[in-house]
């Protein structure tokens, strides 16, 4: 028994893998490159890597390193129809007037008569019916008057109404200079599936102001639709009849240029196990929950990346493989380079 334990410890402690994953952010292709080496061991590795289902992969000798290439872009949608809730249609088409920032606007004229003057325009997107994990809206619009009170709302199909708070709700006052394009971004990460139904998403923009009537001019109305899929960049395969506990741990590393990371999330599927997370440039999760890699089983490592600016970020961590009930573990060096 003592001899067997020593051999097992030797197998775990003498092997060290180095892995680098290169990731391109939203609206670009991404490549995941895993390179590795292993020191002398008493047997073949207990845990190996295999390619994911979201990429074209090359697995190298002994399954200890691989190269993977895969895209990470969301699906981009523009409105397919509109509804003038309050006011009157003036000019423009969808998506032709709202799919690029240019001099072609979709224009709604506000109501006339008593104050406040109001313009309310609703746009409908035809989207994937696959459950989203994030919805990102970008609205570029201007007003023919200054200081209009503007509200942007995304329809909540579960509640059966447009929200008055939360991630599907945004308010602002338009520019003090009439005719100035302004960009507004609305991001839904909490229960985004509530805001879709049978491949449909709706957004409504309301503007009000006392005084003369005005025009509500839309230059861009765009939706980034991030699919909730079980795609993964790496498989972690247990080749032994022994179960292990695995996790990602970044606490001993300093990260580089992560301020541009809107959302970096690494997790293990089936069941979901959050491992690392950076939100708006700050580490939110640095040590993952232990995940049981059962006898002869496979774990699926996935990542999600959105960035707010160009550049290169480096996120280092270990994949730690523990024998349950002991402190003995093998560390895999893992580096995410996000361009």
PyMOL commands that set and color helices and strands:
alter all, ss='L'
color gray80, all
select helices_A, chain A and resi 2-13+61-63+192-195+258-260
alter helices_A, ss='H'
color red, helices_A
select strands_A, chain A and resi 17-23+29-34+47-51+56-59+66-71+75-78+81-86+88-91+106-109+117-126+132-143+149-156+161-162+169-173+182-188+200-209+215-227+234-238+244-249+261-268+273-279+282-285+291-293+298-307+313-323+329-338
alter strands_A, ss='S'
color yellow, strands_A
deselect
rebuild
show_as cartoon
